[in-house]
C-alpha cells in the first residue's frame, strides 16, 4: 500500500469513527428540545470584583483627611480624636502596604486642616499619622531603646512631621512594621 493510500485510509477510518458519534449527539431528542427550548445565554464578561461605588479610592480618602472636623484632646497620657472618624475607619479597612505607603507619603504635609487641637488647626501630616497609627505600627520601638521620631502628636510642628516621615520611610523601606 502506498503512503497516500494509507493516509486516505486512516482519514476515512477517523471520519467513520467520529461521524456516528457526532450523529448520535445531534440526533438525540433531548439535545434538540433543549437547544430549541432554552435560548443561548449572552456571553458573560468575567471581570475582577470592584469595590462599591460608595467607597472612594485610597487617594480620595487620604485627601479627605483635610476636611474631617473634630478636635484632639489629651486624655491622661494619650491623645484622642473627638469627631467624625468615618474616614479613619474607611482607611483602616483598606489596610495594606499601599495604604501604609500613601499615609507615610502624606506625613510631611504641613497644610492646616479642619480638625483642631487646643483651638488651632492640626497639620495634615498629623491627620495622616492618626490614620497610619490605626493601620500599622512600627517595630522600631519594640526594643525599648529611647524615643523614636516616627511618633507624631496632633500639635506636631512642620519639622517634627518631616522627621517622622523620614523615620517611617526608613521603616517601610526595611519592612519593619506590622499591620494592625
C-alpha positions in Angstrom: 0.0 0.0 0.0 1.4 3.4 -0.9 1.8 6.2 1.6 -1.0 8.3 0.1 -3.5 5.4 0.2 -2.5 4.7 3.8 -3.2 8.4 4.6 -6.6 8.2 2.9 -7.4 5.1 4.7 -6.6 6.5 8.1 -8.6 9.7 7.4 -11.5 7.6 6.3 -11.3 5.5 9.4 -11.2 8.6 11.5 -14.2 10.0 9.7 -16.1 6.7 10.1 -15.4 6.6 13.8 -16.3 10.2 14.5 -19.2 10.6 12.2 -21.5 8.2 14.1 -20.6 9.8 17.5 -21.4 13.3 16.2 -24.6 12.0 14.5 -25.7 10.3 17.7 -25.3 13.5 19.7 -27.0 15.7 17.1 -29.9 13.3 16.8 -30.6 12.8 20.4 -34.2 14.0 21.1 -33.3 15.7 24.4 -30.5 17.6 22.8 -32.8 19.0 20.1 -35.5 20.0 22.5 -33.0 21.5 25.0 -31.5 23.6 22.2 -34.8 24.8 20.9 -36.4 25.4 24.3 -33.6 27.3 26.0 -32.2 30.4 24.3 -28.5 30.7 24.2 -27.4 33.0 27.1 -25.4 36.0 26.1 -21.7 35.8 26.7 -20.7 36.9 30.2 -17.6 39.0 30.6 -15.5 38.0 33.6 -14.2 41.0 35.5 -12.4 41.5 38.7 -14.8 42.5 41.6 -14.7 46.2 42.0 -15.3 48.0 45.3 -18.8 49.5 45.8 -19.2 52.9 44.1 -19.8 54.4 47.6 -16.3 53.5 48.7 -13.8 56.2 47.5 -10.3 55.2 46.5 -7.4 55.5 48.8 -6.1 58.8 47.3 -9.5 60.4 47.8 -9.7 59.1 51.4 -6.2 60.5 52.2 -7.2 63.8 50.6 -10.5 63.9 52.6 -8.5 63.9 55.9 -8.1 67.7 55.3 -11.9 68.1 55.7 -12.5 65.9 58.7 -14.0 68.0 61.5 -13.2 67.3 65.1 -10.7 68.0 67.8 -7.8 66.3 69.5 -7.6 66.3 73.3 -5.1 64.9 75.7 -6.8 62.3 78.0 -4.4 61.1 80.6 -1.2 60.4 78.6 -3.0 59.7 75.3 -4.3 61.9 72.5 -7.9 61.1 71.5 -9.8 62.4 68.5 -13.4 63.5 69.0 -15.3 63.9 65.8 -16.4 62.0 62.7 -13.9 59.1 62.5 -15.6 57.6 59.3 -12.6 58.5 57.1 -10.2 56.9 59.6 -12.3 53.7 59.7 -12.5 53.6 55.8 -8.8 53.9 55.5 -8.3 51.2 58.2 -10.5 48.9 56.2 -8.1 49.3 53.2 -5.1 48.4 55.4 -2.2 47.0 53.5 1.2 48.0 52.1 -0.2 50.5 49.7 -2.3 52.2 52.4 0.8 52.5 54.6 2.9 53.9 51.8 0.2 56.5 50.9 -0.1 57.6 54.6 3.7 57.8 55.0 3.9 60.0 51.9 1.4 62.3 53.5 3.2 62.6 56.9 5.3 65.6 55.8 2.2 67.6 54.6 2.1 70.9 56.6 -1.2 72.1 55.3 -3.6 73.3 58.1 -6.8 71.2 58.1 -10.3 71.4 59.6 -9.5 69.3 62.7 -8.1 71.2 65.7 -6.0 70.8 68.8 -6.3 73.5 71.5 -8.4 75.6 69.1 -5.7 75.7 66.4 -5.8 73.8 63.1 -3.9 70.5 63.0 -1.4 70.0 60.2 -2.4 67.4 57.6 0.6 65.2 58.3 -0.7 64.7 61.9 -4.0 63.6 60.5 -2.2 61.1 58.2 -0.3 59.8 61.3 -3.5 59.4 63.2 -4.8 57.3 60.3 -1.5 55.4 60.0 -1.5 54.7 63.7 -4.8 52.9 63.3 -3.5 50.8 60.4 0.0 49.8 61.4 2.7 50.1 63.9 6.5 50.3 63.7 8.6 47.5 65.2 11.4 50.1 65.7 10.0 50.7 69.3 9.9 47.1 70.3 13.5 47.0 71.7 12.6 49.9 74.1 15.6 52.0 73.3 14.6 55.6 73.8 12.2 57.7 71.8 11.6 57.3 68.2 11.0 60.3 65.9 8.2 58.4 64.0 5.6 59.2 66.6 3.5 62.2 65.8 1.3 64.2 68.2 -1.6 66.3 66.9 0.2 69.5 67.8 3.4 68.5 65.8 5.4 71.2 64.1 6.5 71.1 60.4 10.0 69.9 61.4 8.6 67.1 63.6 6.4 65.9 60.7 9.4 65.8 58.3 11.4 63.9 60.9 8.5 61.4 61.4 8.1 61.0 57.7 11.8 60.2 57.3 11.7 57.7 60.2 8.6 56.0 58.6 10.1 55.9 55.2 13.1 54.0 56.7 10.7 51.6 58.4 8.7 51.0 55.2 11.9 50.5 53.2 13.2 47.9 55.7 9.6 46.5 56.2 9.9 47.0 60.0 6.2 47.4 60.6 3.1 45.3 61.3 -0.4 45.8 60.1 -2.8 46.2 63.0 
